[in-house]
């Protein structure tokens, strides 16, 4: 086998490993961005711990097919960059969305979350999720609400019983 084919196999394996280890991925079309804008985008991704790379579409097709995500291949047209969220599933979507709002030449195409392909609307929805800490607080608040209400109901019954007993005691004292 030629050296070029071997190198391509290595790149396909690298992409497949990233797909399998990533919590999410976002595919963007960077056509029209200046070198400075592309550098700025890479900097934002790097600061958030997101792995952003530009691969050949043909190599990404092989990797996504091997990973069982053939549906993703329909989005692999034109020049693409892909951002893998290894530690934070929401970071690639949030950064891509914010950057696309400020730089109209960046087009978000699709994404992947936990092994499922999502379209542009799914990526935007993922980007609009509140931070993890806020979600946890909301869940805990939702769990705490019924418990507090139940405690208040029980407390009200006990208070009412105490008022009735106090009224009976006052009546007998007269």
N, C-alpha and C positions, 0 to 999 in steps of 0.2 A: 504494500500500500504506500502511496506517496506521502511525503511529509505534510503537504497541504491538507490532505484528507485526515491525517492523524490530528493535526492542529484543530480542524473543524470539529472532530469528535470530542476533543478536550473541551472546547467552548460549549458544545451542546450539553455535555455532562455538567459543566459549571452552571449553565442556565437551569438545567433540571434540578440540580441540588438547591439552587436558590428558590425555585418554585416550591419544592417540597419543604424547605425550612422556613419559608416566609409565611407570616400570618396574612399578609395581603400584598397586592402589587397593583400599580397603576401604570397604564400605558398612555403615553402622551406623544403628540406630534409636535416636534420642536421647530418645524419649518418656519422661517422668517425671524427667528430670534437672532440677535447679534451675538457675537462672541462674549461680550460683557454680560449680556442677559443670561446666556447659557452658563457662564461661570457663576453668576449670582444664584441661579437655580440649583446648580450642583452644591454650592456652599450651604444653601438652606437645607438641602437633603442631608448633607454630611453632618451638619450641626444637630440634626434630629436623629441621627443614627440610621438613616435610610440609605440603602445601597442603590445608587442610580447609575445605569449604564446604557450605552447604545450598542445594540447587537444587530447583525444582519437578520432581516425578517425570515430568511430561509432557515437559519440556525434556530431562531426562536420557534418556528413552526415544528421542527423536529422535537425540540425539548418539550413544548406544550403537548404535542401528540403523545410522547413517551410518558408524560405526567398524567395522561388521561383527560386533558383539557382541550380537546380539539375545537370546541366552540370558540376559544380565544383566538384561533387562527383567522377568523373572518375580519378581525380588526387590524391585522398585520399588513397594512398597505402604506406605502410612503415611508418617509423617514420617521422612525420611532425611537423613543427612549423609554426605558422601563424602570420604575422605582419599586424596590422590594422593601417592605416593612417587616424586618425580622423580629424586632422586639416590640414595636408599637404598630398595631394593625391600622390605626387611624392616621398616623403621621403622613404617609405618602399622599393620601387623599386630601388632607387638610392643606399641606404645602402646595400641592398641584392646583387646588381650587383657588387658594389665595393668590398664587403667582399668576394664574390664568386671568384672574380679575384685573390685575395690574398690567399684564402683558397680553394683549389680545391675540398675539401670534401663537401662543401656546394653546394647543387644543387637547383637551382630555378626551380620550377615546373610549376606554373601558378599564376594567379592573378585575381583580380576583380577591376573594376573601374566603379563607378557610377551605380552599379547594373548589370554590364555586365561582363561575364567571359572572361578573355584573356589568351592566351597561353604564353609560354616562350618568343616568339618573341614580343608579346605585352608588356610584362613586361620589356624587354630590351629596346623597343622603348620608353616606359614611362620613364625609367631611363635615357635615352639619351636626354630627353627634357631639354632645357635650363631653368634656374630659372624663376620664375613668373615675376620678375622685367624686365628681359631681353625680355621675350615674350611681355610684355606690351610696352616696348620701341620699339620693332620691329613693332608692330601693329601701334603705334602712328607715327613712322617713315614712314610706308607705307601709312598712311592716309595723312601725311604732304607732302609727295613727289608730288602727283598730285596737291595739293593746291598751292605749291610753283611754280610748272611748269605753272599753270594757271595764277598766279600773274605775272610771268616773261613774258608770252605771252601778257598779257594785258599791262604790262609796256613797252614791246618792241613796240607795236603799238602806244602807246602814245609818246614814244621817236622818233619813225620814223615820226610821224605827226609833232612833234616839229622841227626836222631836215628839213622837207619839208617847213614848214612855215618860218623857219630861212633862208633857201635858197631863197625862194620867196622874203622875205624882203630885202636880200642883193642884189638880182637882180634888184629890183625896186629902191634901193638906188643908184645904178650905173646909 
